[in-house]
């Protein structure tokens, strides 16, 4: 299997985990939303105006609730 096939399969598995999280009602991180936008052919929105500390807090909040599955 080529490296490109491995990358594609890895990204496909990542997307499947994201969709499972959506179905389970788990909050998504900004990176996961960006990956969904990329997979749909949409430009990834980067919120440069968002405070990086606030973004980290939001991602931590998402990770806390994700670990409680």
N, CA, C and O atoms as a Tripos MOL2 file, in Angstrom:
@<TRIPOS>MOLECULE
protein
  276   275    69     0     0
PROTEIN
NO_CHARGES

@<TRIPOS>ATOM
      1 N           0.8540   -1.1790    0.0000 N.3       1 UNK1
      2 CA          0.0000    0.0000    0.0000 C.3       1 UNK1
      3 C           0.8950    1.2350    0.0000 C.2       1 UNK1
      4 O           1.8610    1.3180    0.7580 O.2       1 UNK1
      5 N           0.5610    2.1780   -0.8510 N.am      2 UNK2
      6 CA          1.3800    3.3820   -0.9530 C.3       2 UNK2
      7 C           1.1240    4.3090    0.2270 C.2       2 UNK2
      8 O           0.1410    4.1740    0.9560 O.2       2 UNK2
      9 N           2.0260    5.2380    0.3840 N.am      3 UNK3
     10 CA          1.9160    6.2200    1.4770 C.3       3 UNK3
     11 C           0.6490    7.0620    1.3170 C.2       3 UNK3
     12 O          -0.0090    7.4100    2.2980 O.2       3 UNK3
     13 N           0.3200    7.3830    0.0650 N.am      4 UNK4
     14 CA         -0.8830    8.1750   -0.1910 C.3       4 UNK4
     15 C          -2.1330    7.4060    0.2180 C.2       4 UNK4
     16 O          -3.0600    7.9900    0.7790 O.2       4 UNK4
     17 N          -2.1710    6.1070   -0.0560 N.am      5 UNK5
     18 CA         -3.3100    5.2850    0.3570 C.3       5 UNK5
     19 C          -3.4210    5.2250    1.8740 C.2       5 UNK5
     20 O          -4.5230    5.2740    2.4210 O.2       5 UNK5
     21 N          -2.2860    5.1190    2.5540 N.am      6 UNK6
     22 CA         -2.2840    5.0850    4.0180 C.3       6 UNK6
     23 C          -2.8250    6.4010    4.5750 C.2       6 UNK6
     24 O          -3.6290    6.4090    5.5070 O.2       6 UNK6
     25 N          -2.3730    7.5130    3.9940 N.am      7 UNK7
     26 CA         -2.8600    8.8240    4.4400 C.3       7 UNK7
     27 C          -4.3570    8.9580    4.2170 C.2       7 UNK7
     28 O          -5.0780    9.4610    5.0780 O.2       7 UNK7
     29 N          -4.8220    8.5030    3.0540 N.am      8 UNK8
     30 CA         -6.2480    8.5810    2.7510 C.3       8 UNK8
     31 C          -7.0590    7.7470    3.7430 C.2       8 UNK8
     32 O          -8.0760    8.2100    4.2590 O.2       8 UNK8
     33 N          -6.6100    6.5200    4.0090 N.am      9 UNK9
     34 CA         -7.3190    5.6580    4.9530 C.3       9 UNK9
     35 C          -7.3070    6.2310    6.3620 C.2       9 UNK9
     36 O          -8.3000    6.1350    7.0830 O.2       9 UNK9
     37 N          -6.1930    6.8230    6.7520 N.am     10 UNK10
     38 CA         -6.1000    7.4510    8.0740 C.3      10 UNK10
     39 C          -7.0720    8.6250    8.1870 C.2      10 UNK10
     40 O          -7.7470    8.7830    9.2040 O.2      10 UNK10
     41 N          -7.1390    9.4460    7.1370 N.am     11 UNK11
     42 CA         -8.0540   10.5940    7.1570 C.3      11 UNK11
     43 C          -9.5040   10.1260    7.1570 C.2      11 UNK11
     44 O         -10.3540   10.7280    7.8130 O.2      11 UNK11
     45 N          -9.7880    9.0510    6.4200 N.am     12 UNK12
     46 CA        -11.1430    8.4990    6.3910 C.3      12 UNK12
     47 C         -11.5460    7.9970    7.7770 C.2      12 UNK12
     48 O         -12.6780    8.2220    8.2050 O.2      12 UNK12
     49 N         -10.6460    7.3250    8.4800 N.am     13 UNK13
     50 CA        -10.9250    6.8670    9.8450 C.3      13 UNK13
     51 C         -11.1470    8.0500   10.7820 C.2      13 UNK13
     52 O         -12.0150    8.0100   11.6540 O.2      13 UNK13
     53 N         -10.3560    9.0950   10.5940 N.am     14 UNK14
     54 CA        -10.5080   10.3120   11.3950 C.3      14 UNK14
     55 C         -11.8930   10.9250   11.1760 C.2      14 UNK14
     56 O         -12.5520   11.3370   12.1310 O.2      14 UNK14
     57 N         -12.3280   10.9840    9.9240 N.am     15 UNK15
     58 CA        -13.6550   11.5270    9.6240 C.3      15 UNK15
     59 C         -14.7590   10.6520   10.2190 C.2      15 UNK15
     60 O         -15.7660   11.1720   10.7000 O.2      15 UNK15
     61 N         -14.5830    9.3490   10.1900 N.am     16 UNK16
     62 CA        -15.5760    8.4470   10.7820 C.3      16 UNK16
     63 C         -15.6990    8.6900   12.2880 C.2      16 UNK16
     64 O         -16.8000    8.6610   12.8370 O.2      16 UNK16
     65 N         -14.5570    8.9310   12.9570 N.am     17 UNK17
     66 CA        -14.6060    9.2440   14.4040 C.3      17 UNK17
     67 C         -15.3330   10.5640   14.6430 C.2      17 UNK17
     68 O         -16.0980   10.6930   15.5990 O.2      17 UNK17
     69 N         -15.0910   11.5470   13.7690 N.am     18 UNK18
     70 CA        -15.7590   12.8440   13.9110 C.3      18 UNK18
     71 C         -17.2700   12.6740   13.7590 C.2      18 UNK18
     72 O         -18.0380   13.2240   14.5480 O.2      18 UNK18
     73 N         -17.7000   11.9170   12.7490 N.am     19 UNK19
     74 CA        -19.1380   11.7240   12.5500 C.3      19 UNK19
     75 C         -19.7590   10.9380   13.7000 C.2      19 UNK19
     76 O         -20.9070   11.1900   14.0640 O.2      19 UNK19
     77 N         -19.0210    9.9900   14.2790 N.am     20 UNK20
     78 CA        -19.5270    9.2680   15.4440 C.3      20 UNK20
     79 C         -19.6950   10.2300   16.6130 C.2      20 UNK20
     80 O         -20.6870   10.1600   17.3390 O.2      20 UNK20
     81 N         -18.7270   11.1290   16.7960 N.am     21 UNK21
     82 CA        -18.8440   12.1310   17.8600 C.3      21 UNK21
     83 C         -20.0630   13.0170   17.6400 C.2      21 UNK21
     84 O         -20.7790   13.3380   18.5890 O.2      21 UNK21
     85 N         -20.3020   13.4100   16.3950 N.am     22 UNK22
     86 CA        -21.4740   14.2390   16.0950 C.3      22 UNK22
     87 C         -22.7460   13.4840   16.4580 C.2      22 UNK22
     88 O         -23.6510   14.0430   17.0780 O.2      22 UNK22
     89 N         -22.8120   12.2210   16.0740 N.am     23 UNK23
     90 CA        -23.9920   11.4060   16.3760 C.3      23 UNK23
     91 C         -24.1880   11.2420   17.8790 C.2      23 UNK23
     92 O         -25.3220   11.1660   18.3530 O.2      23 UNK23
     93 N         -23.0780   11.1850   18.6370 N.am     24 UNK24
     94 CA        -23.1580   11.0180   20.0850 C.3      24 UNK24
     95 C         -23.3520   12.3430   20.8190 C.2      24 UNK24
     96 O         -23.5060   12.3560   22.0400 O.2      24 UNK24
     97 N         -23.3470   13.4550   20.0870 N.am     25 UNK25
     98 CA        -23.5600   14.7630   20.7010 C.3      25 UNK25
     99 C         -22.3320   15.3390   21.3670 C.2      25 UNK25
    100 O         -22.4480   16.1710   22.2670 O.2      25 UNK25
    101 N         -21.1530   14.9090   20.9380 N.am     26 UNK26
    102 CA        -19.8990   15.3930   21.5160 C.3      26 UNK26
    103 C         -19.4870   16.6720   20.8070 C.2      26 UNK26
    104 O         -19.6070   16.7800   19.5870 O.2      26 UNK26
    105 N         -18.9990   17.6480   21.5790 N.am     27 UNK27
    106 CA        -18.5210   18.8930   20.9950 C.3      27 UNK27
    107 C         -17.2860   18.6220   20.1490 C.2      27 UNK27
    108 O         -16.4400   17.8030   20.5100 O.2      27 UNK27
    109 N         -17.1930   19.3140   19.0260 N.am     28 UNK28
    110 CA        -16.0420   19.1770   18.1400 C.3      28 UNK28
    111 C         -15.0560   20.3020   18.3890 C.2      28 UNK28
    112 O         -15.4420   21.4180   18.7380 O.2      28 UNK28
    113 N         -13.7830   19.9980   18.2050 N.am     29 UNK29
    114 CA        -12.7650   21.0370   18.3150 C.3      29 UNK29
    115 C         -12.7290   21.8320   17.0120 C.2      29 UNK29
    116 O         -13.3050   21.4210   16.0050 O.2      29 UNK29
    117 N         -12.0540   22.9600   17.0450 N.am     30 UNK30
    118 CA        -11.9320   23.7920   15.8480 C.3      30 UNK30
    119 C         -11.1830   23.0360   14.7460 C.2      30 UNK30
    120 O         -11.5020   23.1870   13.5670 O.2      30 UNK30
    121 N         -10.2000   22.2350   15.1190 N.am     31 UNK31
    122 CA         -9.4540   21.4550   14.1200 C.3      31 UNK31
    123 C         -10.3480   20.4160   13.4610 C.2      31 UNK31
    124 O         -10.2510   20.1990   12.2530 O.2      31 UNK31
    125 N         -11.2160   19.7710   14.2320 N.am     32 UNK32
    126 CA        -12.1190   18.7750   13.6640 C.3      32 UNK32
    127 C         -13.1160   19.4240   12.7080 C.2      32 UNK32
    128 O         -13.4340   18.8560   11.6630 O.2      32 UNK32
    129 N         -13.6030   20.5890   13.0530 N.am     33 UNK33
    130 CA        -14.5060   21.3120   12.1570 C.3      33 UNK33
    131 C         -13.7690   21.6970   10.8790 C.2      33 UNK33
    132 O         -14.3300   21.6130    9.7860 O.2      33 UNK33
    133 N         -12.5210   22.1180   11.0130 N.am     34 UNK34
    134 CA        -11.7090   22.4340    9.8430 C.3      34 UNK34
    135 C         -11.4930   21.2220    8.9550 C.2      34 UNK34
    136 O         -11.5050   21.3330    7.7290 O.2      34 UNK34
    137 N         -11.2920   20.0500    9.5800 N.am     35 UNK35
    138 CA        -11.1230   18.8210    8.7930 C.3      35 UNK35
    139 C         -12.4090   18.4760    8.0460 C.2      35 UNK35
    140 O         -12.3530   18.0230    6.9020 O.2      35 UNK35
    141 N         -13.5510   18.6820    8.6670 N.am     36 UNK36
    142 CA        -14.8290   18.4360    7.9800 C.3      36 UNK36
    143 C         -15.0070   19.3830    6.8050 C.2      36 UNK36
    144 O         -15.4320   18.9750    5.7250 O.2      36 UNK36
    145 N         -14.6780   20.6530    7.0230 N.am     37 UNK37
    146 CA        -14.7930   21.6250    5.9390 C.3      37 UNK37
    147 C         -13.8630   21.2420    4.7870 C.2      37 UNK37
    148 O         -14.2490   21.3380    3.6220 O.2      37 UNK37
    149 N         -12.6510   20.8140    5.1040 N.am     38 UNK38
    150 CA        -11.6890   20.4090    4.0830 C.3      38 UNK38
    151 C         -12.2170   19.2080    3.2960 C.2      38 UNK38
    152 O         -12.1160   19.1720    2.0690 O.2      38 UNK38
    153 N         -12.7820   18.2240    4.0080 N.am     39 UNK39
    154 CA        -13.2960   17.0190    3.3500 C.3      39 UNK39
    155 C         -14.4640   17.3350    2.4260 C.2      39 UNK39
    156 O         -14.6860   16.6290    1.4430 O.2      39 UNK39
    157 N         -15.2120   18.3920    2.7360 N.am     40 UNK40
    158 CA        -16.3560   18.7870    1.9010 C.3      40 UNK40
    159 C         -15.9450   19.7280    0.7720 C.2      40 UNK40
    160 O         -16.7870   20.1390   -0.0270 O.2      40 UNK40
    161 N         -14.6610   20.0710    0.7000 N.am     41 UNK41
    162 CA        -14.1840   20.9610   -0.3530 C.3      41 UNK41
    163 C         -14.3760   22.4230   -0.0300 C.2      41 UNK41
    164 O         -14.2430   23.2780   -0.9050 O.2      41 UNK41
    165 N         -14.6870   22.7210    1.2190 N.am     42 UNK42
    166 CA        -14.8610   24.1110    1.6360 C.3      42 UNK42
    167 C         -13.5520   24.6410    2.2080 C.2      42 UNK42
    168 O         -12.7450   23.8680    2.7250 O.2      42 UNK42
    169 N         -13.3340   25.9460    2.1210 N.am     43 UNK43
    170 CA        -12.1130   26.4910    2.7150 C.3      43 UNK43
    171 C         -12.1820   26.3870    4.2390 C.2      43 UNK43
    172 O         -13.2380   26.5530    4.8490 O.2      43 UNK43
    173 N         -11.0390   26.1120    4.8170 N.am     44 UNK44
    174 CA        -10.9580   26.0140    6.2720 C.3      44 UNK44
    175 C         -10.9450   27.4230    6.8350 C.2      44 UNK44
    176 O         -10.0880   28.2320    6.4770 O.2      44 UNK44
    177 N         -11.8860   27.7180    7.7110 N.am     45 UNK45
    178 CA        -11.9430   29.0380    8.3240 C.3      45 UNK45
    179 C         -11.0010   29.0690    9.5160 C.2      45 UNK45
    180 O         -11.0980   28.2430   10.4240 O.2      45 UNK45
    181 N         -10.1250   29.9950    9.5010 N.am     46 UNK46
    182 CA         -9.2130   30.2030   10.6210 C.3      46 UNK46
    183 C          -9.6310   31.4920   11.3070 C.2      46 UNK46
    184 O          -9.5690   32.5720   10.7210 O.2      46 UNK46
    185 N         -10.0490   31.3660   12.5350 N.am     47 UNK47
    186 CA        -10.4890   32.5380   13.2900 C.3      47 UNK47
    187 C          -9.2770   33.2000   13.9280 C.2      47 UNK47
    188 O          -8.9560   32.9570   15.0910 O.2      47 UNK47
    189 N          -8.6180   34.0310   13.1520 N.am     48 UNK48
    190 CA         -7.4240   34.7050   13.6540 C.3      48 UNK48
    191 C          -7.7590   35.7500   14.7060 C.2      48 UNK48
    192 O          -6.8910   36.1480   15.4820 O.2      48 UNK48
    193 N          -9.0100   36.1980   14.7420 N.am     49 UNK49
    194 CA         -9.3930   37.2070   15.7060 C.3      49 UNK49
    195 C          -9.7280   36.6020   17.0680 C.2      49 UNK49
    196 O          -9.9380   37.3430   18.0290 O.2      49 UNK49
    197 N          -9.7810   35.2730   17.1710 N.am     50 UNK50
    198 CA        -10.0860   34.6210   18.4390 C.3      50 UNK50
    199 C          -8.8080   34.5250   19.2510 C.2      50 UNK50
    200 O          -7.7540   34.1360   18.7480 O.2      50 UNK50
    201 N          -8.9280   34.8890   20.5120 N.am     51 UNK51
    202 CA         -7.8050   34.8140   21.4290 C.3      51 UNK51
    203 C          -7.3150   33.3670   21.5100 C.2      51 UNK51
    204 O          -8.1230   32.4740   21.7620 O.2      51 UNK51
    205 N          -6.0140   33.1010   21.3050 N.am     52 UNK52
    206 CA         -5.5110   31.7230   21.3460 C.3      52 UNK52
    207 C          -5.7610   31.0340   22.6850 C.2      52 UNK52
    208 O          -5.9870   29.8250   22.7270 O.2      52 UNK52
    209 N          -5.7220   31.7950   23.7750 N.am     53 UNK53
    210 CA         -5.9890   31.1990   25.0910 C.3      53 UNK53
    211 C          -7.4360   30.7410   25.1600 C.2      53 UNK53
    212 O          -7.7220   29.6510   25.6540 O.2      53 UNK53
    213 N          -8.3440   31.5650   24.6680 N.am     54 UNK54
    214 CA         -9.7570   31.1960   24.6570 C.3      54 UNK54
    215 C          -9.9760   29.9710   23.7720 C.2      54 UNK54
    216 O         -10.7460   29.0840   24.1400 O.2      54 UNK54
    217 N          -9.3250   29.9020   22.6270 N.am     55 UNK55
    218 CA         -9.4410   28.7470   21.7440 C.3      55 UNK55
    219 C          -8.9590   27.4840   22.4690 C.2      55 UNK55
    220 O          -9.5730   26.4250   22.3490 O.2      55 UNK55
    221 N          -7.8590   27.6010   23.2180 N.am     56 UNK56
    222 CA         -7.3460   26.4490   23.9680 C.3      56 UNK56
    223 C          -8.3210   26.0090   25.0430 C.2      56 UNK56
    224 O          -8.4980   24.8130   25.2740 O.2      56 UNK56
    225 N          -8.9560   26.9730   25.7020 N.am     57 UNK57
    226 CA         -9.9470   26.6380   26.7320 C.3      57 UNK57
    227 C         -11.1260   25.9060   26.1020 C.2      57 UNK57
    228 O         -11.6080   24.9160   26.6530 O.2      57 UNK57
    229 N         -11.5870   26.3800   24.9680 N.am     58 UNK58
    230 CA        -12.7160   25.7280   24.2840 C.3      58 UNK58
    231 C         -12.3280   24.3200   23.8500 C.2      58 UNK58
    232 O         -13.1220   23.3920   24.0010 O.2      58 UNK58
    233 N         -11.1320   24.1460   23.3180 N.am     59 UNK59
    234 CA        -10.6860   22.8120   22.9190 C.3      59 UNK59
    235 C         -10.5210   21.9000   24.1300 C.2      59 UNK59
    236 O         -10.8300   20.7110   24.0520 O.2      59 UNK59
    237 N         -10.0330   22.4460   25.2600 N.am     60 UNK60
    238 CA         -9.9350   21.6480   26.4870 C.3      60 UNK60
    239 C         -11.3180   21.2220   26.9570 C.2      60 UNK60
    240 O         -11.5120   20.0810   27.3770 O.2      60 UNK60
    241 N         -12.2730   22.1330   26.8890 N.am     61 UNK61
    242 CA        -13.6500   21.8250   27.2700 C.3      61 UNK61
    243 C         -14.1870   20.6750   26.4210 C.2      61 UNK61
    244 O         -14.8440   19.7670   26.9290 O.2      61 UNK61
    245 N         -13.8980   20.7300   25.1270 N.am     62 UNK62
    246 CA        -14.3290   19.6640   24.2320 C.3      62 UNK62
    247 C         -13.6680   18.3450   24.6030 C.2      62 UNK62
    248 O         -14.3170   17.2990   24.5990 O.2      62 UNK62
    249 N         -12.3890   18.3920   24.9190 N.am     63 UNK63
    250 CA        -11.6720   17.1620   25.2760 C.3      63 UNK63
    251 C         -12.1650   16.5810   26.6010 C.2      63 UNK63
    252 O         -12.2000   15.3610   26.7640 O.2      63 UNK63
    253 N         -12.5410   17.4290   27.5350 N.am     64 UNK64
    254 CA        -13.0520   16.9480   28.8240 C.3      64 UNK64
    255 C         -14.3340   16.1670   28.6010 C.2      64 UNK64
    256 O         -14.4840   15.0700   29.1380 O.2      64 UNK64
    257 N         -15.2450   16.6980   27.8340 N.am     65 UNK65
    258 CA        -16.5100   16.0130   27.6130 C.3      65 UNK65
    259 C         -16.3560   14.8210   26.6830 C.2      65 UNK65
    260 O         -17.1240   13.8630   26.7730 O.2      65 UNK65
    261 N         -15.3810   14.8670   25.7980 N.am     66 UNK66
    262 CA        -15.1480   13.7310   24.9240 C.3      66 UNK66
    263 C         -14.6520   12.5400   25.7340 C.2      66 UNK66
    264 O         -15.0100   11.3990   25.4420 O.2      66 UNK66
    265 N         -13.8280   12.7980   26.7510 N.am     67 UNK67
    266 CA        -13.2710   11.6920   27.5370 C.3      67 UNK67
    267 C         -14.3120   11.0560   28.4330 C.2      67 UNK67
    268 O         -14.0620    9.9970   29.0090 O.2      67 UNK67
    269 N         -15.4740   11.6740   28.5650 N.am     68 UNK68
    270 CA        -16.5270   11.1480   29.4330 C.3      68 UNK68
    271 C         -17.4900   10.2390   28.6840 C.2      68 UNK68
    272 O         -18.5860    9.9700   29.1750 O.2      68 UNK68
    273 N         -17.1040    9.7610   27.5080 N.am     69 UNK69
    274 CA        -17.9820    8.9070   26.7000 C.3      69 UNK69
    275 C         -18.3200    7.6410   27.4510 C.2      69 UNK69
    276 O         -19.0490    6.7930   26.9360 O.2      69 UNK69
@<TRIPOS>BOND
     1     1     2 1
     2     2     3 1
     3     3     4 2
     4     3     5 am
     5     5     6 1
     6     6     7 1
     7     7     8 2
     8     7     9 am
     9     9    10 1
    10    10    11 1
    11    11    12 2
    12    11    13 am
    13    13    14 1
    14    14    15 1
    15    15    16 2
    16    15    17 am
    17    17    18 1
    18    18    19 1
    19    19    20 2
    20    19    21 am
    21    21    22 1
    22    22    23 1
    23    23    24 2
    24    23    25 am
    25    25    26 1
    26    26    27 1
    27    27    28 2
    28    27    29 am
    29    29    30 1
    30    30    31 1
    31    31    32 2
    32    31    33 am
    33    33    34 1
    34    34    35 1
    35    35    36 2
    36    35    37 am
    37    37    38 1
    38    38    39 1
    39    39    40 2
    40    39    41 am
    41    41    42 1
    42    42    43 1
    43    43    44 2
    44    43    45 am
    45    45    46 1
    46    46    47 1
    47    47    48 2
    48    47    49 am
    49    49    50 1
    50    50    51 1
    51    51    52 2
    52    51    53 am
    53    53    54 1
    54    54    55 1
    55    55    56 2
    56    55    57 am
    57    57    58 1
    58    58    59 1
    59    59    60 2
    60    59    61 am
    61    61    62 1
    62    62    63 1
    63    63    64 2
    64    63    65 am
    65    65    66 1
    66    66    67 1
    67    67    68 2
    68    67    69 am
    69    69    70 1
    70    70    71 1
    71    71    72 2
    72    71    73 am
    73    73    74 1
    74    74    75 1
    75    75    76 2
    76    75    77 am
    77    77    78 1
    78    78    79 1
    79    79    80 2
    80    79    81 am
    81    81    82 1
    82    82    83 1
    83    83    84 2
    84    83    85 am
    85    85    86 1
    86    86    87 1
    87    87    88 2
    88    87    89 am
    89    89    90 1
    90    90    91 1
    91    91    92 2
    92    91    93 am
    93    93    94 1
    94    94    95 1
    95    95    96 2
    96    95    97 am
    97    97    98 1
    98    98    99 1
    99    99   100 2
   100    99   101 am
   101   101   102 1
   102   102   103 1
   103   103   104 2
   104   103   105 am
   105   105   106 1
   106   106   107 1
   107   107   108 2
   108   107   109 am
   109   109   110 1
   110   110   111 1
   111   111   112 2
   112   111   113 am
   113   113   114 1
   114   114   115 1
   115   115   116 2
   116   115   117 am
   117   117   118 1
   118   118   119 1
   119   119   120 2
   120   119   121 am
   121   121   122 1
   122   122   123 1
   123   123   124 2
   124   123   125 am
   125   125   126 1
   126   126   127 1
   127   127   128 2
   128   127   129 am
   129   129   130 1
   130   130   131 1
   131   131   132 2
   132   131   133 am
   133   133   134 1
   134   134   135 1
   135   135   136 2
   136   135   137 am
   137   137   138 1
   138   138   139 1
   139   139   140 2
   140   139   141 am
   141   141   142 1
   142   142   143 1
   143   143   144 2
   144   143   145 am
   145   145   146 1
   146   146   147 1
   147   147   148 2
   148   147   149 am
   149   149   150 1
   150   150   151 1
   151   151   152 2
   152   151   153 am
   153   153   154 1
   154   154   155 1
   155   155   156 2
   156   155   157 am
   157   157   158 1
   158   158   159 1
   159   159   160 2
   160   159   161 am
   161   161   162 1
   162   162   163 1
   163   163   164 2
   164   163   165 am
   165   165   166 1
   166   166   167 1
   167   167   168 2
   168   167   169 am
   169   169   170 1
   170   170   171 1
   171   171   172 2
   172   171   173 am
   173   173   174 1
   174   174   175 1
   175   175   176 2
   176   175   177 am
   177   177   178 1
   178   178   179 1
   179   179   180 2
   180   179   181 am
   181   181   182 1
   182   182   183 1
   183   183   184 2
   184   183   185 am
   185   185   186 1
   186   186   187 1
   187   187   188 2
   188   187   189 am
   189   189   190 1
   190   190   191 1
   191   191   192 2
   192   191   193 am
   193   193   194 1
   194   194   195 1
   195   195   196 2
   196   195   197 am
   197   197   198 1
   198   198   199 1
   199   199   200 2
   200   199   201 am
   201   201   202 1
   202   202   203 1
   203   203   204 2
   204   203   205 am
   205   205   206 1
   206   206   207 1
   207   207   208 2
   208   207   209 am
   209   209   210 1
   210   210   211 1
   211   211   212 2
   212   211   213 am
   213   213   214 1
   214   214   215 1
   215   215   216 2
   216   215   217 am
   217   217   218 1
   218   218   219 1
   219   219   220 2
   220   219   221 am
   221   221   222 1
   222   222   223 1
   223   223   224 2
   224   223   225 am
   225   225   226 1
   226   226   227 1
   227   227   228 2
   228   227   229 am
   229   229   230 1
   230   230   231 1
   231   231   232 2
   232   231   233 am
   233   233   234 1
   234   234   235 1
   235   235   236 2
   236   235   237 am
   237   237   238 1
   238   238   239 1
   239   239   240 2
   240   239   241 am
   241   241   242 1
   242   242   243 1
   243   243   244 2
   244   243   245 am
   245   245   246 1
   246   246   247 1
   247   247   248 2
   248   247   249 am
   249   249   250 1
   250   250   251 1
   251   251   252 2
   252   251   253 am
   253   253   254 1
   254   254   255 1
   255   255   256 2
   256   255   257 am
   257   257   258 1
   258   258   259 1
   259   259   260 2
   260   259   261 am
   261   261   262 1
   262   262   263 1
   263   263   264 2
   264   263   265 am
   265   265   266 1
   266   266   267 1
   267   267   268 2
   268   267   269 am
   269   269   270 1
   270   270   271 1
   271   271   272 2
   272   271   273 am
   273   273   274 1
   274   274   275 1
   275   275   276 2
@<TRIPOS>SUBSTRUCTURE
     1 UNK1         2 RESIDUE 1 A UNK
     2 UNK2         6 RESIDUE 1 A UNK
     3 UNK3        10 RESIDUE 1 A UNK
     4 UNK4        14 RESIDUE 1 A UNK
     5 UNK5        18 RESIDUE 1 A UNK
     6 UNK6        22 RESIDUE 1 A UNK
     7 UNK7        26 RESIDUE 1 A UNK
     8 UNK8        30 RESIDUE 1 A UNK
     9 UNK9        34 RESIDUE 1 A UNK
    10 UNK10       38 RESIDUE 1 A UNK
    11 UNK11       42 RESIDUE 1 A UNK
    12 UNK12       46 RESIDUE 1 A UNK
    13 UNK13       50 RESIDUE 1 A UNK
    14 UNK14       54 RESIDUE 1 A UNK
    15 UNK15       58 RESIDUE 1 A UNK
    16 UNK16       62 RESIDUE 1 A UNK
    17 UNK17       66 RESIDUE 1 A UNK
    18 UNK18       70 RESIDUE 1 A UNK
    19 UNK19       74 RESIDUE 1 A UNK
    20 UNK20       78 RESIDUE 1 A UNK
    21 UNK21       82 RESIDUE 1 A UNK
    22 UNK22       86 RESIDUE 1 A UNK
    23 UNK23       90 RESIDUE 1 A UNK
    24 UNK24       94 RESIDUE 1 A UNK
    25 UNK25       98 RESIDUE 1 A UNK
    26 UNK26      102 RESIDUE 1 A UNK
    27 UNK27      106 RESIDUE 1 A UNK
    28 UNK28      110 RESIDUE 1 A UNK
    29 UNK29      114 RESIDUE 1 A UNK
    30 UNK30      118 RESIDUE 1 A UNK
    31 UNK31      122 RESIDUE 1 A UNK
    32 UNK32      126 RESIDUE 1 A UNK
    33 UNK33      130 RESIDUE 1 A UNK
    34 UNK34      134 RESIDUE 1 A UNK
    35 UNK35      138 RESIDUE 1 A UNK
    36 UNK36      142 RESIDUE 1 A UNK
    37 UNK37      146 RESIDUE 1 A UNK
    38 UNK38      150 RESIDUE 1 A UNK
    39 UNK39      154 RESIDUE 1 A UNK
    40 UNK40      158 RESIDUE 1 A UNK
    41 UNK41      162 RESIDUE 1 A UNK
    42 UNK42      166 RESIDUE 1 A UNK
    43 UNK43      170 RESIDUE 1 A UNK
    44 UNK44      174 RESIDUE 1 A UNK
    45 UNK45      178 RESIDUE 1 A UNK
    46 UNK46      182 RESIDUE 1 A UNK
    47 UNK47      186 RESIDUE 1 A UNK
    48 UNK48      190 RESIDUE 1 A UNK
    49 UNK49      194 RESIDUE 1 A UNK
    50 UNK50      198 RESIDUE 1 A UNK
    51 UNK51      202 RESIDUE 1 A UNK
    52 UNK52      206 RESIDUE 1 A UNK
    53 UNK53      210 RESIDUE 1 A UNK
    54 UNK54      214 RESIDUE 1 A UNK
    55 UNK55      218 RESIDUE 1 A UNK
    56 UNK56      222 RESIDUE 1 A UNK
    57 UNK57      226 RESIDUE 1 A UNK
    58 UNK58      230 RESIDUE 1 A UNK
    59 UNK59      234 RESIDUE 1 A UNK
    60 UNK60      238 RESIDUE 1 A UNK
    61 UNK61      242 RESIDUE 1 A UNK
    62 UNK62      246 RESIDUE 1 A UNK
    63 UNK63      250 RESIDUE 1 A UNK
    64 UNK64      254 RESIDUE 1 A UNK
    65 UNK65      258 RESIDUE 1 A UNK
    66 UNK66      262 RESIDUE 1 A UNK
    67 UNK67      266 RESIDUE 1 A UNK
    68 UNK68      270 RESIDUE 1 A UNK
    69 UNK69      274 RESIDUE 1 A UNK
